[in-house]
Amino acid sequence: MSTTQTREEGRRLVLELVQAFESGRAAFTKNDYKEAQLRSDFLNPFLKALGWDVENEAHASQFFRTVLQEESIDVEEGAGDTRKKNPDYTLRVNGKRELFLEAKKARIDILTAKSPAFQTRRYGWSAGLRASVLTNFDQLVIYDCNYRPDAADGAQVARYQTFSYTEYGDRFDEIYDILSYEAVTAGSITKVFEATDHERIGFDEFFLRQIQGWRHQLAQNILSNNPGLSTLQLNFLVQSLINRIVFLRICEDREIEERDVLKNITSYEELKALFVQSDKRYNSGLFDFVEDKISLGITISPETLIDIFSQLYFPNSPYDFAVVDSSILSQIYERFLSQKIAILPEQGMVEIIDDEQVVASNGVVPTPSFIVDEIVKTTLTPLVEGKSLEELRSLKIADICCGSGTFLIGAYNFLLRAYAHAADEGGINDPAVVREDQFGTRHLTLNAKREIVLRNLWGVDFNRYAVEVARFSLLLKILEDEEAASVDHFIATSKNKALPSLSDNIKSGNSLVGSDYYAFDERVLTDEALLFKINPLEWADEFEFLASEGGGFDAIIGNPPYVRIQNLQQFFGEEVRYYRKSKPGFITASENNIDKYYLFIEKALQLIKAGGLLGYIVPNKFFVLTAGKKLRKYIRDNSSIADITHFGVTQVFAGKSTYTAILVLQKSDRERFRFRRVNQEKALSSILASPAIEYDNAGFGADPWVFISEEAKAVFETVQNAGTAPLKEVAEVSVGVQTSADSIYILTNFTVEGELTSFTQSGKDWQIETAILRDCFYDVSFGLFDKPVANAKMIYPYEEDGGGMSVIQEDDLEARFPRCRAYLLSHKETLEKRSISGGKKDLQTWYQYGRSQSLGKFDDAEKLIWSVLAQEPPYGYDSHNVLFTGGGNGPYYALISTSEYSIFYLLGILAHPVIEAIVKAGASEFRGAYYSHGKQFLKELPIKTINFDDPDEKAKHDAIRDVTQQLVEGKQRIKETHPANAALMRRQTHLHKRLLSLVNQLYGLSDQQTQSIVDGGAFMVESADDDE
């Protein structure tokens, strides 16, 4: 919340401050004028003039104060003393850090002094902020924190803008539009510093590279000094060591540990002693050498440790760990754990390889923090509203694929606020729960924060190292805002160690595979490698409260793995068989084209108690795909939709083409749910700005989930109720031929020379028989009413045998097409590696196509053909037996009429905007406003049936047929006319209008209904435009 003055009031206040500073500048720039006095006299009022609530006049809780101030600490500014403190001011919006402001004495020349600039940039960069401010009121400097700071940098490096106090009046609007509460809330920092021209190397990327280097360095050194270690032991040792080092270094900068404790280490013996001492203080499991039986018995070279530690301290370190958020560390570790150490025994060397789980899911991308926050807020808010502290203590929140703990940290932050609010509302002053700081702000105690983690948060992940990091990250969260004195006080008064063990809360195991796997595949009883690969986990055994009547989690949140069935079968074939055969099994596993997140949705709904909530971000394609039918039905049978935020084609995950939605389900009967749609990447971080509507749950079951307005729904119902049959009953929609080796079979650059055709492939010239070639479409673009022209040739080793198409046998191929056979023989090794299915088994051969289902299907028949991905009706017309390629995802599909209905009648209907809108509403979306026109999205389209015995109805059919045919011929005529004749164009426009009117009459649609769909406003629910 900001203070209430307007921009003009702020300007007046700043001018008063400038005048006061000017009149006393000689005194203010003397050495005895302390920083604390400068803050009180000038900086606090300056921030107030910019709308920041410096004194917390709104009485906001600690989590929603817009300004956090640090107690002024007298720190030497000389180059010899590099002791750091926290930033003087943290400026926040809705509890989120947006900007640091660092204050210095007015006597310090901040335009030339390196140390203050480095310190300011270091704070902002380490915290992942885009900018930070340095000021002594005499000057104000804004730094771009996208650049990695270096102690050797001059004060001018990464400097975005400077303002002298004498310019504050004239340039007030410039300052206000960047730094005011109003501007920062509107996203000024992001807008300004996203536009800066540089390659950003943020804290996350730099620190990731550094710990990746440490991993390799430590692994090689440990293996060299301790030959005979297993891969499992080496990975454990290195991960544990890195976790412990990072933990202690963070505690140093937070002033919980003494300064330079790691920097002064000179041997592994000294480091082990420090770890043992830390275990006595923290007792968190992080330094547990009862379970860790090997770390104390190995040797590590001192120079390796000293080198690593030197990278963590000034002047080599750009970090200030005091301001690093645990959630950022968690996301860094998420990427770090996508790889692991492998040993090359013959060379005595190590290498870093991708984890097979990561390979199966095509890589790891951390969930963006704003997505985590949105899922946590939407899922948990109904559970905490109006709850007392005692009621909050009973909540159980889980992430059953927790990774490095990103969502658990998000839940912790949310619950921290909920606990504090409940304590304030309940008037709780118990010193075991709340404490006050020097500014009178109430904080939850270390004891209360421990309680949140132990009572409320639970997690499971397959990766044991991810589990260790999740525990580690939560322990760091508990220690946030603590210092050595508060930790010592807790230890002295509670007789407990500072941190709890989280081994009972966060565990390693396979969330989807229970103890019944031992009976399913008894090999795991004797095969340890298989046991480790499967890692069964029985939920009720690991978390006893789940076994009680009514037991279950109150909420499950997270981002489950996205692994398609093909990769599941390749990397985890044993698990796939278990999913499909175990009793009770996974309902969705019986589908042929599932994804692993389907199973996680099923399992989560099983683990949630009645009334509980599930919040996931998942691919949105299951909303409409045929393969998602069983999952949609399972959701409807076992829960209700509570909330959907649909990202359409907007990409949430950096570097990935994944079309997602936030899905929140509740294990109860709800009548309605909220739906929002975000269509613009610039709106991603402001999801709340997207308009929301409500839908009835009754309309969302096994059928595709279509999100349209009530007006569009009424139009669609008019069409459906006009006496129709699904397209699949009057026509056949099919894929093209599938060679499984298009680059070998398809010729795009060729010359037909009578009986022979010449072409070059892989640098070699070939000639093959023209008679074995057929025209085909290959990567050719065309649109509605086009007659596409073949642009390639396809080797077609098939012939009619009276009952369909059969592959030409090899001896026959040699006799009739020897040149073609020689060409194919040159690729035999490649062709034999294909997966081949179809055709008569006794006639199968190595050069037949990969699939045979469309062979001959479109011969001697008129067809409509189209590109699967399009932004509008894409249907062209072909009557020349041209072949085309296509599988489930295209690039082409085609249609032939299997009834009395003319192909042009069907084309006229498919071209209508309402029919196209029905396709769009139920189709998968892709970038560039493209959406799929695949078979599954077309086969149920409502085609108006015709009684051909009724002259009036037949006349309607024929009229649409004739106009459509004229449109096809007319478009071809226009292409042939150079320049295009204006009269032909006007005639085409007239025919378009005529066809629209005829189809409107056919379905009983009014012009207004159709126009509402054309305009789009009544159709899809769109996100708000940020510019409005």
Buried (B, 14 or more C-beta within 10 A) or exposed (E): BBBEBEBEEBBBBBBEBBEBBEEEBEEBBEEEBEBBBBBEBBBBBBBBBBBBBBBBEBEBBBBBBBBBBBEBEEBEEEEEEBEBBBBBBBBBBEBEBBBBBBBBBBBBEBBEBBBBBBBBBBBBBBBBBBBBBBBBBBBBBBBBBBBBBBBEBEBEBBBBBBBEBEBBBEBBEEBBBBBBBBBBBBBBBBEBBEEBEEEBBBBBEBBBEBBBEBBBBBBBBBBBBBEEBEBEBBBBBBBBBBBBBBBBBBBBBBBBBEBEBBBEBEEBEBBBEBBEEBBEBBBBBBBBBEEBEBBEEBEBBBEBBBBBBEEBBBEEBBBBBBBBBBBBBBBBBBBBBBBBBBBEEEEEEBEEEEBBBBBBBEEBBBBBBBBBBBBBBBBBEBBBEEBEBEEBBEBBBBBBBBBBBBBBBBBBBBBBBBBBBBBBEEEBEEEBBBBEEEEEBBBBBBBBBBBBBBBBBBBBBBBBBBBBBBBBBBBBBBBBBBEEEBBEBBBEEBEEBBBBBBBEBBBBBBBBBBEEBBEBBEEBEEEEEBBEBBBBBBBBEEBEEBEEEEBBBBBBBBBBBBBBBEBBEBBBEBBBBBBEEBEEEBBBBEBEEBBBBBBBBBBBBEBBBEEBBBBBBBBBBBBBBBBBBBBBBBBBEBBBBBBBBBBBBBBBBEEBEBBBBBBBBBBEEEEBBBBBBBBBEBBBBBBEBBEBBEBEBEEBBBBBBBBBBEBBBEBBEBBEEBBBBEBBBBBBBBBBBBBBBBEBBBBEEBEEEEEBBBBEBEEEEBBBBBEBBBBBBBEBEBBBBBBBEBBBBBBBBBEEEEEEBBBBEBEEBBEBBEBBBEBBBBBEEEBEEBEBBBBEEEEEBBBBBBBBEBBBBBEEBBBBBBBBBBEEBBBBBBEEBBBBBBBEEBBBBBBBBEBEBBBBBBBBBBBBBBBBBBBBBBBBBBEEEBBBBBBBBBBBBBBBBBEEEEEEBBEBBBBBBBBBBBBBEBBBBBEEEEEEEEEBEEBBEEBBEBBBBBBBEBBEBEEEBBEBBBEEEBBBBBBBEEEE
